[in-house]
């Protein structure tokens, strides 16, 4: 039976049919259809049960899986050009020093080119929403207009090395936010990490974020050296920062997670990145405060961290999402170019945690990231009233294997739609889309 017809609506309507529709928020649909009106999804269901408005543009995607655009909850687009430049270090502190030296000679155009190259990588590999840490805020808002990606820019703040007053650092960030246009791109604050910021900056950031309803991102408990610094008041990171003039009086009195709790940061508007090392009670504390945790699987492997405490987070009920981190902390096969790619992150976590189901991994890369970024029910799922952000990948295998096929997909996506507009149109090579954006 052909789909039903209904009167033509005022807004433009596109109907996408695919062999499989992975909604993420509901069971998969064989021979599915997604009706898009304007920038939102009007309905999702079986093709034969779908009511199609008269005059709608009907597009048959063929032997494909249609799924939500991937949500890369944590990225550093600024550092894309550092791919392969930093070999895996002996310690995390060694990497920080290498990183600081590597970017010290960069100028504005270097950061801009790096940012744009990273955005192109994400677009052609299925990301439609990205949470980006911006250490070069002068790039904004110009780089936003160069990509259709739904970008969340979190302005990075440190202060230990510069010794600037915390209020001055925060005021500069707020002034920048006030100068930016509103729209699909959102802005938040990122006091970098407990070791690189003062307790005063963390406290002020928490207070301002609550007052202005801003989201926060903090790297925390990323390394053994950070854990040792805060828990025991000792170790290589403690000694290095002490020699560089950091006030170490906040160390030796609990874990990094507990440190954030004392400064008032732990709340539902915070995404804690990495959290590779836990003290007893940390996972439960994060769950109690409704903090989301972003895991970056390839970065985790690059530093050879202990096994990510996934079971502890799951038992506590913490929302876990996925991110790519930057290409400055990723390595791979020599013959394969390094790229920002959420499918590759899914491959990595599937390999490291073989008991995870494909459905769970897909949720980490979609709806869980949406929750972490404050976009629940708007991105990361295909459902009525959600934003029309979706991607298509080829699939001619078994219907029941669709989730696994999506997790293990390799290569570029077949098509990408963001806000009801084609970011990578049918028949258009992803490289062509990237070239069009550049011009």
N, C-alpha and C positions, 0 to 999 in steps of 0.2 A: 504493500500500500504506500502511495506517496504521502508525504507530510501534508498536514492541513494548511489551509491558507487563511489569513486574517487581513483586515483592512491595513493599508500602509500607514505607518506611524510618521510623525513629523521628522524625527531624527533618522539619519542614515542607518541602515541595518545590514549586517553581514552575518551569514549563517555558514559556519565551518563544520564540515562533516569529516570524521576520521574513523579509521578502523577501530581504534581504541581511544577513549577519553579517560585519562587519569585525573580525576577531580581533586585527589588528595584528601579532601574533607569528607568524601563519601566513597562507596565502592566503585570500582572501575565500570565503565560503560562500553559494551561492545557495540559497534556500529553507532557511535555517538554523534551528537550535534551540539554545538555551542552557538547560541544566538547572541550577537553583539549589537547593542544599540548605543551609538555614540562612543563614549570611552568606557562603558561598563557592560558587564554580562547581563543579559536579560533572562536567559534560561539555559539549563544544561539538561540533556536527557537523551533517550534513544532517538535515532534519526526518524524512525517510523512513527514515533509519538509526538514529534515536534511540530508545533504550529508555526508556520513560516509567514511572516507579513508579506502582502502583495508588494512586488517591486524590490524585495530583498535581494542582495547580491549573494548568491549561493556558490560556495567554493568547496569542492570535494578534494580533500588532501590525500586521498588514496590510502595506500598501505602505510599508515603512519600512526604514531602515538601522539596525541595532543595532550599536553600537560601544562601546569602553570609555569610561568617564567621562574627561573631559579633565583633565590634570594641569597646573595653573598653578603652575609651580615658583617664581615670584617675584612677590610682590604686597605692597602697603602698604595694607591695608584701612583703617587709621587715617585715611588722607588722601582717602577717597572723596569727601567733601563739598567738596573743593577743585576739583572738576571745572570747567574753564573759567575759573578765577579767575586763573591765571597765564599770560599770553600768552607765546609762545615768546621766550626772552631772546636778547640779543646774544651773551652768553657764559655758560658753565656757572656761573661764579662769581656772575654777576648772578642766576641762578636760585636758587642756594643762599641768597643774601641775601633774595630775595623770599619764599622758602619759610619761612625762619626768622621773618620778620616776620609772615607770614600766620598761622602757627600759635601765635604768642606769646600771643594773647589767648584761646585755646581753653581750655575747662574739661573736666572728666571726661565730662560728658554729651555734649559735642560729639564727642569721640573715640569714645564708645560708639555714638552714633547713626550716625556715619560708618562705623564698622566693620560694623555690622549691615546698613546699606544696601548696602555693598560685597559682603557675603556673599550677600545676596538676588540681586544682579546675577549673581554667579558661578553660583549654583545654577540660575537659570532659563535661563542660556546655556550649560549643559553641563559646567561644571567640577564635579568631585566631590572632588578633592584639591587643596589649596592650600598653598604654602609662604609664610607671611606673616611679614613683619618687624614685630615688635611694639615700638614705642617707648613705649607706655603700658601696661606690664605689669600695672598695677592693674586692667585690664580682664579679666584672666584670673583664674579660669576661667569667670566668669559668661557671657561672650560665646560660649564654646564650646557651652554648653547651648542656645543660641538658634538653632543651625544644625545640620543633619545633615552638613554638609561635613566631610570628613576634613582636619583642620587641623593643620599643622605651624607652631608659633609659634617664631620665632627672636628672642630677646631682644636688642634693639639696644643697643650700648655705644659710647660715643664717649670724651669726656674731655678733649679739647683745650680747649674753651671753659670747662668747669667747673674744669679743672686738678686734678681729684680723683686720688688715687693709684690706679694700675692695679689693685692688689690689692683695694682697697676696691670699685671698680667691679665687678670680677669676683665678689667675695664676695657682693655684693648680688644679682647675677644668679643665682648658684648657690643662694642662700637662697630666691629666688623659685621656682626650678625645684623645689627640695625640698618646697615648700609645696603644689605642684599635684598633683591626682589623676592617676593613670596611666590609660591607656585608649587609645582610638582617636586621641586628640590627642597629638602628640609635641612636645617642646620642644628647642630647640637654642640656640646662641649666634651672635650676629651683631656682631662688631667691625665697625663700620659701613664704614669705608674706610681705606686707608693714610694719606690726607691728614687724616682726622678722628680718628685714634687714634695713640697713641704706639707705638713699636716694642715697648716692654715689655708693653703690653696685648695686642698681637698674639701675642707669644711665650707669654705666660701663657695666653691663650685656646687656643692650639694644644696646649699641655701638658695643660690641664684637659680639653679635648675628647677627647684620646687616653685619658686616665686614666678618664674617665667614659663613654666611648663616645658622645659627643655629636656631632651634625653641626654644621658651621660654614657660615655664609654671609657673604661679603664682597663689597661693591661694589668693583670694581677696574678701573683703566684705562678709566674711563667717558668721560673728556673729553681733549681736546688739552691743556687747562691742567694737568690732573693728570700727563699724560705729560711735559710740559715741566718741571714742578716736580721730578719725581723723576729724570728723565734728565739735565737740564741744570742743575738748581738755580736756575731763573729763571722768569719769566712772571708773569701776573696772579695765579694761585692762590698761588704762592710768596710774592709781595709781600704779598698780603692776609693770609695766615696768619702771616707773619713779623711784621707790624704788630700782630697780635692775640696775640702772645706764644708761638706754637708754636716748639718747638725744631726748627730746620731742618737739623740735622746729619745727618739720614738722607737728605738730598736730594743730587742731583748725582752719584749713584754707580750708576745703573742704572734700568731700567724699573720701573713699579709691580709687575708680575708678579715680577720678580727681587727686589724688596723683600720680597714675601711669602715667597719662597723662603728668603731670609736669616733670616726670623723663624720658619721652620719650619712655616708654614701649609699649604704645598702638599702635599696628600695626598688619598686617595680619599674622605675624609669632608668635603671642602670643595666647596662650589658657589661658583664665582666668577661674579658677576653683571656683565653688560655686556661687559667686555673688548673694547672697541671699537677699541683701539689697541694694536698689537704692536710690540715690538722684535725684531730677528732672534733666533731661537731660543726666543722665548716660547711659541709654539704647541707646539713639540716638548717643552718643559719641562713644560707643563701635561699633555700626553699621557703623558709618562713618569711623572708623579706621580699619574695617574688622576683628575685634577681635572675635574669637569663644569663647563661654561660655560652660563649662562642668558642668552639673547638676548631682549630686549624690543623687538620690531619697531616698534611705534607710538611708544614713548619715543625710540627711536633716530631716527626721522623727525622728531619734535618738536624735538630739539636740532640737527638738520641735521648729524649726525656724518658723517665719511667713511664710505664703504661698509663694512658689517660684514665682517670678514675671514673669511668662511665657507669659502672655498676653502683657506685656510691651515690652518684647524682640521680640515677634512675630510681634507686630505693627511696631517696629523699623527695623525689618529685620535682627536680629542677628542670626547667625548660632548656634543652640543649639544641643549639643551632650550629651551622657550619660557616666557615669563612676561608678565604684563600690566603690571608695574611699578605705579605709582599713577596716579590720574586727575589728579594735580597736574602730570604731565609727558606729557599726551596732548592732542592737539587733533583736530578732525574737522570735517565739514561743519556749517555753522551751523544748519541745520534739523534735524539729528539729535542727540538727546541723547547725551552721552558716557556710556559704561558700561564696566565691566570685563567683557571678553568675549574668550575665547580664540579663537573663530571669527574675530573681527575681526583678532586678531594673526596668524592663519594667512593671512587675506586680504592683510595687509600684507607678510609675508615672501614670499608667492607673487608679489606685484607687484614687489618689490624684487629678487628672485632668480628670474627666470622659468625658469631651467634646472632648478630643483628639481622633482622629481616630487611629485605629491600624496601618494604613499605615504611619501616621506621627511618631508614636512611633518607628516603625521599622527603619525609616530613621534616627532618633536620635541615634539609636544603630548601625548604619552601615555607610551610606554615609556621614552623618554629622560629625561623628567621624573621618572618613577618611580625610575630608576637614580640620578639626582642626589639624590633625597630618601631614598635607602637603602631603597626599597620595590620593588626588582626582583622580578619574578614574582608580586607581590602586587596591584599596581594598574597601570593603563595598558594592560592587555591582557585578552582574553577567552580564558582557558585553564583547564584543570582545576586545581583547588586555589587559583586566584587569588581575591581578594576579589570579591564580586558587586557591583562598581561599574560601571554601564553607563548609556548614554543611547540614546534613539531619536529619529531625525529622519525626516521624510517623504522618500520617494524613489520616483517612478514612472517614472524615466528608464531608460536602458540599464544593465544590470548592470555592464558593463565601465567605466562612468563613475562607479561608486559612490564611489571614493576621492576623485575630483575634486569630486563633489557634496558630500561631507562637508566637504572643505576650504573650499568656497565657500558653505556653508550660511549663511543669514541668518535672523535671528529667534530666537525661543525654541525650546527642545527640546520634543519631543512627550511624552517621559516621561524620568524619571531615577530610578535605583535606586542606593542606597549601602548596602553591607553587607547586601544582601538585602532591604532595606526601601525602599518607594517614598518618594523625596524629592519627586518630582512624579508623582503617580499618573495613570494613563490617564484621560483625560477631565477632568482637573483643570487649570485654567489656571495657568501659573507664578505669576501675580500672586496667585492664591488660596492657593498653597502658601506664598508669602512672608508673606501676611497671617496664615496659621495659625501660622507660626513665630513671628511677632511677638507673638502672644497666648499 
